[in-house]
């Protein structure tokens, strides 16, 4: 792959990831993706602070992690836990008025 093509792919992934995170910050999204094991998964997820669990302050120092631009972290409202999905595995995503009403966002 050419250097220009790699740069273009990187910019596209970065913009796509940023768009998902912006949507998740305000909404509940239904994301359909293929898991690493090949199965399809549908997840109701968000990054909206009003729907996230309270985080207790830890006395242990935080581990520094390199940000993976291929992955979007999110909170799974049905599993009640943190999950993530790979951008290249997304098959579909929807903003659901019903789900956003259910979770009190509209």
C-alpha positions in Angstrom: 0.0 0.0 0.0 1.4 3.4 -0.9 2.2 5.9 1.8 -0.5 8.3 0.5 -3.1 5.6 0.6 -2.1 4.7 4.2 -2.4 8.4 5.1 -5.8 8.7 3.5 -7.0 5.5 5.2 -5.7 6.9 8.6 -7.5 10.2 8.1 -10.7 8.5 7.1 -10.6 6.1 10.1 -9.9 9.0 12.4 -12.8 11.1 11.1 -15.2 8.0 11.2 -14.1 7.3 14.8 -14.6 10.9 15.8 -18.1 10.9 14.2 -19.1 7.7 16.1 -17.8 9.2 19.4 -19.7 12.5 18.8 -22.9 10.6 18.1 -22.4 8.3 21.1 -21.7 11.3 23.4 -25.3 12.5 22.9 -27.3 9.5 21.9 -28.0 5.8 22.2 -27.0 4.0 19.0 -27.9 0.6 17.8 -24.6 -0.7 16.3 -24.5 -4.0 14.3 -21.1 -5.4 13.8 -19.2 -8.6 13.3 -17.3 -9.8 16.3 -13.7 -11.2 16.1 -15.1 -14.7 16.2 -17.2 -14.0 13.2 -20.6 -13.8 14.9 -22.9 -10.8 14.4 -23.7 -8.6 17.3 -26.2 -5.9 17.8 -25.4 -3.5 20.7 -27.3 -0.6 22.3 -24.5 1.7 23.3 -23.7 5.2 24.4 -21.1 7.5 25.8 -23.7 9.9 27.2 -22.5 10.9 30.7 -26.0 10.7 32.1 -26.2 7.0 31.2 -22.8 5.9 32.3 -22.1 4.3 35.7 -20.5 6.3 38.4 -16.8 5.7 38.5 -15.1 5.5 41.9 -11.7 7.2 42.2 -8.9 4.7 42.4 -5.8 5.2 44.5 -3.8 3.2 41.9 -2.1 5.1 39.2 -3.8 4.9 35.8 -2.1 2.8 33.1 -1.3 4.8 30.1 -2.7 3.2 26.9 -2.1 4.1 23.4 -5.3 5.1 21.7 -6.4 2.6 19.0 -8.0 4.5 16.1 -9.5 1.3 14.8 -11.7 0.7 17.8 -14.6 2.7 19.4 -15.1 2.2 23.1 -18.6 2.5 24.4 -21.0 1.5 27.2 -23.3 -1.3 26.4 -26.7 -0.4 28.0 -28.1 -3.9 27.9 -25.0 -5.8 29.1 -24.3 -2.9 31.6 -20.6 -2.9 30.8 -17.9 -1.3 28.8 -17.4 -2.8 25.3 -15.9 -1.8 22.0 -16.3 -2.4 18.3 -13.9 -2.3 15.4 -14.7 0.3 12.8 -14.0 -2.1 10.0 -16.5 -4.6 11.4 -19.5 -2.2 11.5 -22.3 -3.4 9.2 -25.0 -0.9 10.3 -25.8 1.7 12.9 -29.0 3.5 13.8 -30.2 6.4 15.9 -33.3 5.0 17.4 -35.9 7.5 18.7 -37.5 4.7 20.7 -34.3 3.7 22.4 -33.3 7.4 23.1 -36.8 7.9 24.6 -36.5 4.7 26.6 -33.2 5.9 28.1 -34.6 9.4 28.8 -32.5 11.3 26.2 -35.4 12.8 24.3 
